[in-house]
Structure formats: structure tokens, C-alpha cells
Amino acid sequence: MKFKIVPAPRSHEFVAEAQQALPLIPSSENDCCARLVDRTALDARETAREWVTFLRALGLAEETESGYRRLRRDPDLADLAAAFRETVFGADAVLDVLDAADEPLGVEEVYERFREEVPNWERYRRADWDDEWRKRVERLLDWAVVFGLAERVDGAYRSD
């Protein structure tokens, strides 16, 4: 399963902090979001909800019949990088664009090469889909830097 949610990039340390904010015993989405807002620098429930989903994508949390819970797993950078590439929608395609490039690429250049990957239903869902997906690609690139899969060079990105 691929997860589409990509919150604004934060540090590897913040990922660990957010994971620790989730309960070990399954709890409702509302309770998990409240814990994230209370115990981290997240300031809104909607942002916390994105983080619950993102932590699931990274293999640090799971959804059970009773709600969400954190997994007893260290947020190892190599494991996070692999999970990011495998389970976050678009991450592998964006990284493939960087891998195929001979030089660092800006967000716009990566987006233009990625653009065909945007599903048709996303294109019809909102009038500003192009801007939304351009921002998503930028977030994917920034997360790739956090997880050591890419590096930023003079405002552009290259495969690491």
C-alpha cells in the first residue's frame, strides 16, 4: 500500500519525537492527534492527523481495530529511507528522476519530469492540482534529503 500524505519536512529527530508521542496501546485518531499536538511542536489537529498517517507509512505506527499505536521500533535512518521510498506515493518516482539526472535539478525540473505520474483522478479532483503536486514534489525532495537519499546543492537536488 502506498500512502499519499506527505507532511511538511522536519528533522529525523522530530520523526522520533512524533513516534514517541503516540501511545503503545491503541487509541482513537482524536486521542493520537491530541497527544501529538500536546507533546510535539505540531500546532494543529489536521497536521497531527497527517503525521499519524506518515508515521504509518514509515513503519513506526500502525492502525488496529481499536485505533492507532506506535510500534516498538527505532526510527533508524536507513529503515526510514527504505520505507519512505517504498511506501510514500511518488517518492520512488522523484528519486528515480534524480538518479537519472546528470546534474542537480531544481524543484520545477523534477516536477516536470514527474508530472505524468500524477493520477488522473487527482487531476480532476481539484482545479489547482498542478500547484498542489508541485508542492508535494518539493516536500518529497526535502524528505529525501532528511532521510539521506538526496542532497541539496545550490538550491537544487541530486541523488545521494
BELPE-V810306 format. One record per pair of residues at least 24 apart in sequence whose C-alpha atoms are under 7 Angstrom apart, sorted by the first residue. I is the first residue (numbers start at 1). GAP is how many residues later the second one is. Records with the same first field share a line. If there is no record, write none. Layout:
I = GAP ; GAP
This chain:
1 = 86
2 = 85 ; 86 ; 87
3 = 54 ; 84 ; 85 ; 86
4 = 84 ; 85
5 = 45 ; 48 ; 49
6 = 48 ; 130 ; 133
7 = 43 ; 44
8 = 131
9 = 130 ; 133 ; 134
11 = 135
12 = 134
16 = 59
19 = 36 ; 41 ; 51
22 = 47 ; 48
23 = 46 ; 47
24 = 45 ; 46 ; 47
25 = 44
26 = 38 ; 40 ; 41 ; 42 ; 43
27 = 39 ; 40 ; 41 ; 42
28 = 39 ; 40
29 = 38 ; 39
57 = 26 ; 30 ; 31
58 = 25 ; 26
59 = 24
77 = 70
80 = 67
81 = 66 ; 68
91 = 49
95 = 64
98 = 60 ; 61
99 = 60
103 = 55
104 = 49 ; 52 ; 53 ; 54
105 = 51 ; 52 ; 53
106 = 49 ; 50 ; 51
107 = 31 ; 49
111 = 26
